[in-house]
Amino acid sequence: MEAIILAGGLGTRLQGVIGAFPKCMAPVNNRPFLDYLFDYLEQQKCTRVILSLGYKHKVITEWLEERDLYFEVDCVIEDEPLGTGGGILAAMEVAETDDVAVVNGDTMFKVDLREQMKFHQSVHAETTLALKKMHQFDRYGIVNIEGNGVIRSFEEKQYREEGLINGGVYFINREAFLKRQLPEKFSFEKDYLEKFAGQKKFYGYENDSYFIDIGIPTDYDKAQVDFKTIFR
């Protein structure tokens, strides 16, 4: 299994807490958040990781040189910001497997990737999103799905009593994605998922595993507590 980690983010909302680190290197109990993602991908029997890097990439590549990893790691470095979609596209061009996992460098959603991939392949999806049911939230938009899991539409952020959110773990069929001839710079969410949702080639895989997005200080603080139990 190959996995792309989107790790080029600036971490603007966290800079008051972590300084000028790339967001994926934010320390959680004295370990970079990326290190926990590596643990997760090792548990999932991932054999190759492609890091999509941008901001302060040398901090990450120098840290990698000191690591003895279970899997092969390759880096794709953006000379200028390409957006989430452009980062995935550049990494996908060096991927080798038919269906590639993609995870965010600031999110931990402990989905069983083998099960998600099995579902993705069984429905012949172009892209499958891991979805998490949330309650009483306003930080995320929601994903509307049909009974068979086909994604019908996406809705903008607003307060919700409950709803399914995009948990930031994807399986993408590499050939179908590359055939789109997408631009070099684009938003994966706006210019791909939302734009093409009506074609009914995207599916949602609902999962109730542990989820946290460290993009804001309160959840970053929560990770310091949670990870003492989740990663021992």
MIBA-575056 format. One line per field, with one value per atom (N, C-alpha, C, CB): chain; atom name; x, y, z. Coordinates in steps of 0.02 Angstrom, whole numbers, plus 50000, padded with zeros to 5 digits. Glycine has a CB too. Example, Ala and Ser with C-alpha at 12.3 -4.5 7.8 and 13.67 -1.06 7.14 Angstrom:
residues 2
cadena <- c(A;A;A;A;A;A;A;A)
atomo <- c(N;CA;C;CB;N;CA;C;CB)
px <- c(50660;50615;50660;50565;50642;50684;50645;50704)
py <- c(49716;49775;49835;49776;49888;49947;50002;49970)
pz <- c(50390;50390;50390;50452;50354;50357;50394;50286)
***
This chain:
residues 232
cadena <- c(A;A;A;A;A;A;A;A;A;A;A;A;A;A;A;A;A;A;A;A;A;A;A;A;A;A;A;A;A;A;A;A;A;A;A;A;A;A;A;A;A;A;A;A;A;A;A;A;A;A;A;A;A;A;A;A;A;A;A;A;A;A;A;A;A;A;A;A;A;A;A;A;A;A;A;A;A;A;A;A;A;A;A;A;A;A;A;A;A;A;A;A;A;A;A;A;A;A;A;A;A;A;A;A;A;A;A;A;A;A;A;A;A;A;A;A;A;A;A;A;A;A;A;A;A;A;A;A;A;A;A;A;A;A;A;A;A;A;A;A;A;A;A;A;A;A;A;A;A;A;A;A;A;A;A;A;A;A;A;A;A;A;A;A;A;A;A;A;A;A;A;A;A;A;A;A;A;A;A;A;A;A;A;A;A;A;A;A;A;A;A;A;A;A;A;A;A;A;A;A;A;A;A;A;A;A;A;A;A;A;A;A;A;A;A;A;A;A;A;A;A;A;A;A;A;A;A;A;A;A;A;A;A;A;A;A;A;A;A;A;A;A;A;A;A;A;A;A;A;A;A;A;A;A;A;A;A;A;A;A;A;A;A;A;A;A;A;A;A;A;A;A;A;A;A;A;A;A;A;A;A;A;A;A;A;A;A;A;A;A;A;A;A;A;A;A;A;A;A;A;A;A;A;A;A;A;A;A;A;A;A;A;A;A;A;A;A;A;A;A;A;A;A;A;A;A;A;A;A;A;A;A;A;A;A;A;A;A;A;A;A;A;A;A;A;A;A;A;A;A;A;A;A;A;A;A;A;A;A;A;A;A;A;A;A;A;A;A;A;A;A;A;A;A;A;A;A;A;A;A;A;A;A;A;A;A;A;A;A;A;A;A;A;A;A;A;A;A;A;A;A;A;A;A;A;A;A;A;A;A;A;A;A;A;A;A;A;A;A;A;A;A;A;A;A;A;A;A;A;A;A;A;A;A;A;A;A;A;A;A;A;A;A;A;A;A;A;A;A;A;A;A;A;A;A;A;A;A;A;A;A;A;A;A;A;A;A;A;A;A;A;A;A;A;A;A;A;A;A;A;A;A;A;A;A;A;A;A;A;A;A;A;A;A;A;A;A;A;A;A;A;A;A;A;A;A;A;A;A;A;A;A;A;A;A;A;A;A;A;A;A;A;A;A;A;A;A;A;A;A;A;A;A;A;A;A;A;A;A;A;A;A;A;A;A;A;A;A;A;A;A;A;A;A;A;A;A;A;A;A;A;A;A;A;A;A;A;A;A;A;A;A;A;A;A;A;A;A;A;A;A;A;A;A;A;A;A;A;A;A;A;A;A;A;A;A;A;A;A;A;A;A;A;A;A;A;A;A;A;A;A;A;A;A;A;A;A;A;A;A;A;A;A;A;A;A;A;A;A;A;A;A;A;A;A;A;A;A;A;A;A;A;A;A;A;A;A;A;A;A;A;A;A;A;A;A;A;A;A;A;A;A;A;A;A;A;A;A;A;A;A;A;A;A;A;A;A;A;A;A;A;A;A;A;A;A;A;A;A;A;A;A;A;A;A;A;A;A;A;A;A;A;A;A;A;A;A;A;A;A;A;A;A;A;A;A;A;A;A;A;A;A;A;A;A;A;A;A;A;A;A;A;A;A;A;A;A;A;A;A;A;A;A;A;A;A;A;A;A;A;A;A;A;A;A;A;A;A;A;A;A;A;A;A;A;A;A;A;A;A;A;A;A;A;A;A;A;A;A;A;A;A;A;A;A;A;A;A;A;A;A;A;A;A;A;A;A;A;A;A;A;A;A;A;A;A;A;A;A;A;A;A;A;A;A;A;A;A;A;A;A;A;A;A;A;A;A;A;A;A;A;A;A;A;A;A;A;A;A;A;A;A;A;A;A;A;A;A;A;A;A;A;A;A;A;A;A;A;A;A;A;A;A;A;A;A;A;A;A;A;A;A;A;A;A;A;A;A;A;A;A;A;A;A;A;A;A;A;A;A;A;A;A;A;A;A;A;A;A;A;A;A;A;A;A;A;A;A;A;A;A;A;A;A;A;A;A;A;A;A;A;A;A;A;A;A;A;A)
atomo <- c(N;CA;C;CB;N;CA;C;CB;N;CA;C;CB;N;CA;C;CB;N;CA;C;CB;N;CA;C;CB;N;CA;C;CB;N;CA;C;CB;N;CA;C;CB;N;CA;C;CB;N;CA;C;CB;N;CA;C;CB;N;CA;C;CB;N;CA;C;CB;N;CA;C;CB;N;CA;C;CB;N;CA;C;CB;N;CA;C;CB;N;CA;C;CB;N;CA;C;CB;N;CA;C;CB;N;CA;C;CB;N;CA;C;CB;N;CA;C;CB;N;CA;C;CB;N;CA;C;CB;N;CA;C;CB;N;CA;C;CB;N;CA;C;CB;N;CA;C;CB;N;CA;C;CB;N;CA;C;CB;N;CA;C;CB;N;CA;C;CB;N;CA;C;CB;N;CA;C;CB;N;CA;C;CB;N;CA;C;CB;N;CA;C;CB;N;CA;C;CB;N;CA;C;CB;N;CA;C;CB;N;CA;C;CB;N;CA;C;CB;N;CA;C;CB;N;CA;C;CB;N;CA;C;CB;N;CA;C;CB;N;CA;C;CB;N;CA;C;CB;N;CA;C;CB;N;CA;C;CB;N;CA;C;CB;N;CA;C;CB;N;CA;C;CB;N;CA;C;CB;N;CA;C;CB;N;CA;C;CB;N;CA;C;CB;N;CA;C;CB;N;CA;C;CB;N;CA;C;CB;N;CA;C;CB;N;CA;C;CB;N;CA;C;CB;N;CA;C;CB;N;CA;C;CB;N;CA;C;CB;N;CA;C;CB;N;CA;C;CB;N;CA;C;CB;N;CA;C;CB;N;CA;C;CB;N;CA;C;CB;N;CA;C;CB;N;CA;C;CB;N;CA;C;CB;N;CA;C;CB;N;CA;C;CB;N;CA;C;CB;N;CA;C;CB;N;CA;C;CB;N;CA;C;CB;N;CA;C;CB;N;CA;C;CB;N;CA;C;CB;N;CA;C;CB;N;CA;C;CB;N;CA;C;CB;N;CA;C;CB;N;CA;C;CB;N;CA;C;CB;N;CA;C;CB;N;CA;C;CB;N;CA;C;CB;N;CA;C;CB;N;CA;C;CB;N;CA;C;CB;N;CA;C;CB;N;CA;C;CB;N;CA;C;CB;N;CA;C;CB;N;CA;C;CB;N;CA;C;CB;N;CA;C;CB;N;CA;C;CB;N;CA;C;CB;N;CA;C;CB;N;CA;C;CB;N;CA;C;CB;N;CA;C;CB;N;CA;C;CB;N;CA;C;CB;N;CA;C;CB;N;CA;C;CB;N;CA;C;CB;N;CA;C;CB;N;CA;C;CB;N;CA;C;CB;N;CA;C;CB;N;CA;C;CB;N;CA;C;CB;N;CA;C;CB;N;CA;C;CB;N;CA;C;CB;N;CA;C;CB;N;CA;C;CB;N;CA;C;CB;N;CA;C;CB;N;CA;C;CB;N;CA;C;CB;N;CA;C;CB;N;CA;C;CB;N;CA;C;CB;N;CA;C;CB;N;CA;C;CB;N;CA;C;CB;N;CA;C;CB;N;CA;C;CB;N;CA;C;CB;N;CA;C;CB;N;CA;C;CB;N;CA;C;CB;N;CA;C;CB;N;CA;C;CB;N;CA;C;CB;N;CA;C;CB;N;CA;C;CB;N;CA;C;CB;N;CA;C;CB;N;CA;C;CB;N;CA;C;CB;N;CA;C;CB;N;CA;C;CB;N;CA;C;CB;N;CA;C;CB;N;CA;C;CB;N;CA;C;CB;N;CA;C;CB;N;CA;C;CB;N;CA;C;CB;N;CA;C;CB;N;CA;C;CB;N;CA;C;CB;N;CA;C;CB;N;CA;C;CB;N;CA;C;CB;N;CA;C;CB;N;CA;C;CB;N;CA;C;CB;N;CA;C;CB;N;CA;C;CB;N;CA;C;CB;N;CA;C;CB;N;CA;C;CB;N;CA;C;CB;N;CA;C;CB;N;CA;C;CB;N;CA;C;CB;N;CA;C;CB;N;CA;C;CB;N;CA;C;CB;N;CA;C;CB;N;CA;C;CB;N;CA;C;CB;N;CA;C;CB;N;CA;C;CB;N;CA;C;CB;N;CA;C;CB;N;CA;C;CB;N;CA;C;CB;N;CA;C;CB;N;CA;C;CB;N;CA;C;CB;N;CA;C;CB;N;CA;C;CB;N;CA;C;CB;N;CA;C;CB;N;CA;C;CB;N;CA;C;CB;N;CA;C;CB;N;CA;C;CB;N;CA;C;CB;N;CA;C;CB;N;CA;C;CB;N;CA;C;CB;N;CA;C;CB;N;CA;C;CB;N;CA;C;CB;N;CA;C;CB;N;CA;C;CB;N;CA;C;CB;N;CA;C;CB;N;CA;C;CB;N;CA;C;CB;N;CA;C;CB;N;CA;C;CB;N;CA;C;CB;N;CA;C;CB;N;CA;C;CB;N;CA;C;CB;N;CA;C;CB;N;CA;C;CB;N;CA;C;CB;N;CA;C;CB;N;CA;C;CB;N;CA;C;CB;N;CA;C;CB;N;CA;C;CB;N;CA;C;CB;N;CA;C;CB;N;CA;C;CB)
px <- c(50042;50000;50044;49953;50026;50059;50014;50075;50045;50007;50042;49998;50003;50028;50010;49998;50058;50043;50051;50091;49997;49999;50029;49927;50092;50129;50163;50182;50129;50160;50130;50153;50085;50049;50090;49992;50069;50104;50085;50090;50025;50004;49993;50053;49962;49954;49921;49914;49866;49829;49866;49761;49918;49957;50022;49971;50039;50106;50117;50116;50064;50072;50091;50009;50079;50093;50157;50035;50166;50223;50279;50199;50269;50320;50317;50389;50375;50378;50388;50433;50371;50375;50325;50363;50340;50286;50234;50314;50171;50118;50126;50050;50148;50156;50210;50171;50254;50308;50290;50371;50228;50206;50219;50131;50254;50270;50210;50326;50199;50148;50184;50091;50186;50224;50296;50188;50327;50397;50412;50438;50360;50369;50332;50343;50360;50323;50258;50366;50206;50143;50154;50092;50199;50213;50237;50265;50272;50297;50239;50343;50186;50127;50092;50078;50090;50062;50101;50060;50167;50209;50193;50283;50184;50164;50099;50157;50051;49986;49994;49938;50032;50040;50080;50075;50125;50160;50111;50218;50068;50016;49971;49974;49960;49917;49954;49888;50017;50058;50071;50024;50077;50094;50167;50085;50180;50247;50285;50242;50249;50283;50244;50292;50279;50248;50278;50258;50235;50257;50237;50225;50287;50274;50268;50330;50212;50202;50222;50127;50279;50309;50312;50379;50313;50320;50356;50251;50316;50342;50392;50284;50453;50506;50519;50488;50521;50529;50594;50524;50646;50711;50706;50764;50662;50653;50630;50600;50587;50560;50611;50495;50644;50692;50752;50716;50773;50828;50807;50853;50745;50719;50715;50650;50695;50689;50756;50661;50810;50876;50896;50928;50866;50883;50837;50879;50789;50738;50754;50668;50740;50744;50672;50788;50647;50575;50558;50550;50497;50471;50460;50405;50446;50428;50474;50354;50471;50508;50474;50511;50514;50487;50518;50501;50475;50497;50465;50479;50499;50474;50463;50524;50406;50392;50386;50325;50429;50435;50408;50509;50362;50333;50380;50262;50396;50436;50393;50467;50328;50279;50215;50266;50172;50112;50067;50072;50048;50007;49935;50037;49919;49853;49850;49799;49798;49792;49788;49730;49752;49746;49811;49694;49847;49910;49962;49937;49959;50005;49991;49999;49927;49909;49929;49833;49915;49930;50004;49906;50047;50119;50143;50156;50115;50134;50106;50108;50046;50014;50054;49942;50088;50127;50188;50149;50209;50264;50240;50317;50174;50146;50147;50074;50142;50147;50088;50209;50051;49995;49932;49983;49883;49820;49779;49780;49776;49736;49781;49676;49782;49831;49794;49875;49816;49788;49817;49803;49777;49799;49777;49772;49822;49804;49832;49831;49800;49822;49876;49763;49925;49981;49964;50037;49903;49883;49821;49871;49803;49743;49759;49687;49731;49736;49666;49772;49652;49588;49607;49542;49600;49629;49585;49640;49570;49531;49572;49507;49539;49571;49578;49531;49637;49646;49633;49716;49648;49634;49560;49662;49520;49447;49421;49413;49448;49426;49444;49457;49504;49525;49482;49599;49464;49422;49354;49412;49325;49262;49270;49235;49322;49337;49340;49403;49374;49381;49317;49438;49279;49218;49165;49190;49164;49113;49142;49086;49206;49239;49238;49206;49253;49252;49314;49249;49306;49365;49400;49345;49361;49388;49340;49401;49367;49327;49351;49330;49306;49321;49302;49284;49345;49326;49286;49390;49226;49181;49172;49112;49167;49159;49095;49220;49052;48992;49011;48937;48992;49006;48941;49052;48944;48885;48901;48862;48854;48859;48926;48850;48932;48995;48981;49039;49030;49025;49091;49003;49140;49206;49213;49257;49168;49174;49111;49190;49119;49062;49039;49079;48983;48959;48956;48889;48954;48951;48884;49012;48847;48784;48793;48730;48770;48779;48712;48827;48709;48651;48659;48642;48606;48607;48662;48542;48686;48740;48809;48731;48811;48876;48898;48928;48862;48881;48875;48837;48925;48923;48879;48995;48829;48781;48803;48711;48827;48845;48884;48782;48912;48948;48914;49024;48912;48883;48934;48820;48930;48977;48973;48966;49025;49027;48970;49095;48936;48888;48872;48823;48839;48825;48778;48794;48794;48753;48744;48786;48685;48675;48713;48600;48712;48752;48760;48719;48808;48819;48884;48821;48893;48953;49003;48938;49064;49116;49168;49149;49203;49260;49318;49279;49339;49392;49463;49384;49469;49536;49577;49573;49544;49578;49544;49577;49583;49554;49588;49561;49551;49582;49564;49558;49614;49605;49631;49641;49589;49612;49659;49552;49721;49773;49758;49841;49741;49730;49672;49717;49616;49557;49572;49498;49610;49627;49671;49662;49722;49768;49735;49829;49685;49649;49608;49603;49596;49557;49594;49542;49661;49700;49688;49683;49694;49683;49740;49674;49728;49782;49836;49753;49893;49949;49931;50011;49893;49873;49798;49899;49773;49700;49685;49665;49624;49599;49568;49548;49591;49563;49489;49602;49472;49404;49357;49402;49375;49331;49331;49351;49392;49399;49398;49462;49395;49390;49329;49454;49329;49274;49207;49288;49203;49138;49120;49141;49168;49155;49128;49218;49155;49137;49092;49200;49068;49025;48964;49004;48936;48876;48885;48852;48946;48959;48951;49029;48942;48930;48986;48864;49047;49106;49143;49153;49117;49147;49102;49159;49133;49096;49120;49105;49075;49091;49096;49040;49147;49158;49152;49228;49095;49083;49121;49008;49154;49195;49193;49268;49194;49189;49254;49134;49310;49375;49394;49429;49446;49470;49489;49532;49469;49482;49503;49419;49555;49572;49609;49616;49594;49626;49661;49574;49727;49764;49772;49833;49732;49739;49724;49697;49690;49677;49706;49600;49725;49759;49721;49773;49654;49618;49624;49544;49620;49627;49699;49598;49745;49816;49830;49861;49802;49810;49778;49780;49720;49685;49728;49617;49763;49806;49860;49838;49885;49937;49913;49959;49849;49819;49801;49757;49765;49739;49795;49699;49849;49900;49939;49949;49935;49967;49935;49963;49871;49834;49834;49762;49825;49816;49882;49787;49937;50003;50048;50035;50060;50102;50168;50065)
py <- c(49940;50000;50062;50000;50109;50175;50226;50196;50274;50329;50395;50317;50444;50513;50550;50549;50585;50629;50701;50614;50739;50810;50848;50838;50867;50895;50961;50846;51001;51064;51125;51072;51115;51170;51215;51143;51278;51328;51323;51397;51301;51299;51368;51262;51412;51483;51490;51520;51451;51459;51431;51426;51391;51362;51398;51289;51447;51478;51511;51529;51535;51564;51512;51599;51448;51393;51356;51343;51342;51300;51340;51246;51406;51445;51432;51430;51434;51430;51359;51475;51309;51240;51228;51191;51182;51157;51123;51107;51127;51102;51028;51113;50988;50915;50900;50878;50950;50940;50968;50972;50989;51014;50960;51034;50976;50925;50905;50948;50840;50812;50766;50774;50786;50748;50734;50681;50787;50785;50743;50759;50728;50693;50733;50619;50740;50773;50736;50780;50774;50743;50694;50797;50710;50666;50597;50698;50595;50532;50485;50544;50514;50474;50450;50515;50492;50470;50412;50529;50415;50359;50295;50377;50302;50244;50213;50264;50257;50234;50198;50294;50227;50196;50131;50245;50127;50063;50010;50072;50029;49982;49959;50016;50002;49985;49947;50049;49929;49890;49928;49824;49992;50033;50018;50109;50013;49995;50053;49940;50107;50165;50228;50160;50280;50344;50398;50362;50438;50495;50558;50494;50596;50658;50716;50671;50750;50811;50870;50818;50901;50951;51020;50930;51071;51140;51182;51170;51214;51260;51227;51288;51256;51232;51157;51248;51135;51063;51035;51050;51077;51051;51028;51106;51058;51035;50962;51080;50946;50878;50830;50878;50850;50804;50791;50833;50840;50828;50781;50895;50788;50742;50671;50766;50665;50599;50563;50605;50600;50570;50533;50623;50552;50521;50462;50573;50448;50397;50331;50422;50277;50210;50186;50160;50187;50177;50109;50230;50089;50025;50024;50009;50082;50086;50134;50109;50130;50176;50245;50150;50298;50366;50406;50402;50437;50482;50550;50455;50603;50671;50705;50712;50739;50782;50852;50760;50897;50964;51017;50980;51057;51113;51173;51131;51201;51262;51323;51273;51317;51368;51331;51420;51361;51326;51306;51370;51242;51215;51202;51152;51216;51198;51124;51216;51103;51033;50987;51023;51009;50968;50963;50996;51019;51018;50975;51088;50976;50934;50860;50950;50841;50772;50752;50761;50796;50781;50769;50838;50812;50804;50738;50863;50720;50657;50598;50656;50604;50549;50532;50567;50581;50569;50524;50634;50517;50472;50409;50507;50405;50344;50287;50356;50226;50168;50121;50130;50121;50075;50103;50059;50059;50080;50125;50019;50110;50148;50171;50106;50236;50266;50299;50318;50286;50319;50390;50278;50436;50505;50525;50555;50552;50575;50645;50527;50683;50751;50749;50795;50793;50795;50826;50831;50850;50879;50846;50954;50787;50752;50679;50757;50654;50583;50553;50571;50511;50475;50402;50500;50363;50296;50244;50276;50258;50213;50150;50248;50093;50033;50042;49967;50058;50074;50015;50100;49955;49895;49888;49831;49900;49895;49951;49898;50011;50066;50052;50133;50026;50011;49955;49990;49906;49852;49879;49799;49924;49956;49997;50001;50037;50079;50039;50116;49982;49941;49903;49891;49884;49845;49886;49820;49952;49995;50030;50047;50014;50043;50120;50019;50146;50219;50250;50236;50312;50352;50376;50412;50402;50425;50407;50502;50382;50364;50404;50288;50439;50480;50442;50548;50442;50417;50472;50398;50455;50503;50488;50502;50541;50535;50570;50564;50536;50569;50613;50517;50676;50724;50752;50781;50777;50805;50875;50760;50921;50990;51022;50990;51039;51066;51121;51010;51165;51216;51226;51282;51184;51192;51159;51163;51113;51074;51079;51001;51073;51063;50991;51082;50976;50907;50876;50904;50809;50771;50734;50721;50742;50707;50646;50754;50588;50527;50493;50479;50452;50411;50344;50399;50303;50240;50192;50205;50195;50150;50180;50133;50238;50270;50321;50218;50328;50379;50448;50373;50489;50558;50600;50588;50631;50672;50744;50667;50771;50842;50858;50887;50918;50945;51010;50957;51022;51085;51123;51070;51188;51232;51227;51304;51253;51255;51297;51282;51271;51308;51263;51329;51289;51247;51190;51290;51130;51070;51033;51024;51005;50960;50895;50946;50871;50812;50809;50747;50771;50764;50726;50832;50704;50670;50720;50615;50719;50764;50724;50803;50760;50731;50726;50774;50664;50653;50659;50586;50675;50687;50625;50731;50567;50506;50482;50450;50475;50459;50398;50519;50364;50320;50347;50245;50355;50384;50335;50453;50322;50283;50327;50256;50307;50350;50364;50317;50313;50323;50370;50255;50360;50403;50475;50377;50483;50551;50587;50547;50553;50584;50599;50540;50559;50571;50635;50512;50662;50724;50784;50739;50778;50833;50898;50845;50890;50946;50996;50921;51059;51109;51095;51180;51128;51117;51140;51154;51195;51222;51219;51295;51187;51186;51160;51143;51174;51149;51081;51199;51031;50964;50964;50915;51002;51003;51040;51036;51101;51143;51124;51216;51116;51108;51036;51140;50989;50919;50887;50881;50881;50846;50880;50842;50944;50978;50986;51047;50999;51010;50948;51032;50889;50828;50781;50792;50802;50758;50734;50795;50776;50759;50700;50817;50683;50626;50559;50632;50560;50500;50448;50468;50473;50429;50431;50448;50471;50477;50443;50552;50407;50370;50390;50293;50381;50393;50328;50439;50322;50263;50286;50228;50274;50299;50257;50299;50291;50256;50293;50248;50256;50287;50285;50252;50277;50275;50343;50252;50343;50404;50455;50389;50518;50573;50635;50587;50668;50735;50773;50730;50837;50883;50936;50916;50938;50982;51054;50953;51073;51138;51198;51140;51188;51244;51227;51260;51277;51265;51220;51330;51225;51184;51109;51203;51092;51022;50999;51010;51044;51028;51010;51087;51048;51033;50966;51089;50952;50889;50829;50888;50837;50783;50765;50803;50815;50802;50752;50867;50756;50711;50644;50743;50648;50587;50539;50606;50566;50522;50484;50563;50505;50466;50398;50504;50395;50331;50295;50343;50332;50301;50274;50352;50309;50287;50277;50340;50216;50201;50171;50153)
pz <- c(50000;50000;50000;50061;49957;49955;49989;49883;50023;50054;50041;50130;50023;50017;50081;49953;50110;50167;50144;50228;50151;50134;50193;50117;50185;50242;50224;50265;50182;50161;50194;50088;50243;50273;50318;50312;50323;50364;50438;50338;50453;50522;50551;50564;50511;50531;50599;50479;50610;50673;50733;50667;50719;50774;50787;50759;50746;50752;50820;50697;50851;50918;50970;50939;50953;51000;50982;51001;50917;50897;50863;50850;50853;50818;50743;50845;50711;50638;50612;50612;50650;50627;50571;50684;50523;50481;50526;50427;50506;50550;50567;50517;50519;50532;50583;50467;50596;50645;50714;50620;50723;50788;50841;50787;50895;50944;50986;50989;50992;51036;51084;50995;51147;51198;51174;51213;51149;51129;51066;51185;51029;50964;50911;50967;50850;50797;50781;50734;50765;50746;50688;50726;50642;50585;50608;50540;50664;50690;50709;50751;50736;50752;50689;50796;50638;50575;50546;50524;50552;50529;50569;50537;50634;50675;50649;50749;50636;50611;50544;50603;50498;50432;50436;50384;50483;50494;50518;50544;50566;50590;50533;50645;50484;50427;50372;50398;50386;50339;50274;50324;50279;50221;50200;50237;50136;50113;50083;50062;50064;50037;50054;49959;50075;50092;50047;50167;50017;49977;50016;49904;50036;50074;50025;50125;50027;49988;50032;49962;50016;50060;50026;50080;50068;50043;50095;50026;50137;50188;50234;50229;50238;50283;50275;50356;50213;50200;50227;50126;50233;50257;50329;50250;50369;50438;50437;50475;50390;50386;50356;50344;50302;50270;50315;50203;50354;50401;50457;50431;50480;50531;50503;50556;50440;50409;50406;50339;50397;50392;50455;50375;50511;50575;50592;50631;50548;50563;50529;50542;50563;50533;50526;50578;50464;50453;50426;50407;50440;50418;50342;50454;50313;50243;50205;50235;50140;50097;50100;50023;50101;50101;50044;50169;50004;49951;49963;49880;49942;49953;49886;49996;49881;49823;49852;49785;49829;49860;49812;49879;49838;49799;49803;49826;49746;49744;49763;49675;49750;49769;49788;49710;49830;49852;49793;49900;49792;49738;49759;49711;49823;49848;49865;49796;49900;49920;49859;49964;49808;49748;49710;49702;49703;49668;49704;49659;49771;49810;49798;49883;49797;49784;49713;49794;49665;49595;49584;49550;49612;49604;49635;49636;49693;49726;49687;49799;49660;49623;49560;49605;49533;49472;49484;49442;49547;49562;49598;49604;49610;49641;49590;49667;49615;49571;49575;49588;49630;49638;49607;49712;49595;49562;49606;49543;49671;49719;49775;49746;49786;49832;49891;49796;49952;50010;50015;50075;50040;50052;50121;49997;50162;50229;50238;50284;50281;50297;50351;50321;50344;50392;50458;50362;50467;50532;50560;50524;50534;50555;50570;50501;50624;50640;50640;50710;50592;50588;50580;50527;50634;50637;50602;50709;50539;50498;50482;50433;50476;50451;50375;50469;50352;50281;50236;50270;50259;50217;50205;50251;50257;50249;50204;50317;50212;50169;50096;50192;50084;50016;49986;50015;50028;50004;49981;50059;50021;50002;49938;50060;49936;49878;49813;49888;49817;49757;49740;49766;49792;49780;49743;49846;49753;49720;49658;49769;49642;49583;49586;49518;49644;49654;49623;49729;49602;49583;49646;49537;49693;49757;49813;49756;49867;49926;49985;49940;50019;50077;50140;50074;50190;50256;50291;50299;50313;50344;50418;50308;50457;50529;50551;50567;50589;50615;50674;50634;50671;50725;50752;50700;50814;50847;50872;50905;50863;50889;50870;50965;50807;50781;50730;50749;50721;50669;50632;50700;50647;50618;50549;50664;50533;50472;50430;50488;50364;50320;50325;50247;50293;50296;50226;50328;50226;50164;50163;50158;50109;50101;50057;50072;50082;50043;50031;50078;49979;49966;50002;49889;49999;50037;50019;50028;49957;49935;49947;49861;49979;49994;49943;50000;49887;49838;49868;49774;49858;49884;49838;49889;49867;49829;49827;49861;49884;49885;49949;49881;49949;50006;50028;49990;50093;50118;50159;50160;50156;50189;50266;50167;50299;50372;50399;50397;50448;50490;50549;50450;50599;50657;50638;50713;50661;50648;50714;50594;50723;50779;50768;50790;50705;50688;50612;50714;50590;50518;50505;50483;50444;50423;50396;50370;50422;50397;50358;50455;50315;50279;50328;50216;50344;50393;50365;50423;50300;50272;50259;50317;50252;50231;50167;50288;50114;50049;50018;50002;49975;49926;49858;49935;49816;49749;49697;49743;49646;49589;49548;49547;49545;49515;49441;49522;49403;49332;49319;49297;49354;49344;49364;49384;49418;49442;49391;49510;49366;49319;49252;49308;49235;49171;49173;49156;49231;49237;49206;49311;49198;49171;49211;49096;49276;49321;49317;49394;49335;49332;49384;49342;49376;49422;49493;49398;49499;49563;49569;49572;49621;49632;49702;49580;49724;49788;49777;49819;49813;49808;49827;49852;49879;49904;49856;49973;49836;49796;49722;49803;49695;49622;49599;49600;49645;49627;49659;49647;49725;49759;49746;49833;49760;49752;49678;49786;49637;49566;49531;49531;49548;49511;49551;49492;49609;49650;49612;49714;49569;49532;49484;49495;49469;49424;49458;49394;49523;49563;49558;49542;49557;49557;49624;49500;49671;49737;49788;49756;49835;49886;49955;49875;50003;50073;50111;50105;50152;50194;50266;50180;50297;50365;50415;50381;50462;50511;50577;50486;50632;50699;50737;50739;50703;50736;50765;50686;50807;50838;50784;50883;50796;50749;50787;50705;50762;50787;50732;50852;50729;50682;50725;50630;50723;50769;50743;50783;50693;50661;50704;50602;50761;50806;50875;50811;50914;50978;51026;51012;51030;51079;51062;51080;50998;50979;50981;50910;50969;50976;51049;50953;51096;51167;51185;51210;51154;51167;51145;51132;51089;51064;51115;50998;51152;51202;51254;51236;51271;51321;51288;51353;51232;51200;51180;51139;51153;51123;51176;51082;51239;51293;51300;51361;51283;51286;51220;51308;51166;51100;51073;51051;51087;51062;51123;51012;51140;51198;51176;51247)
***
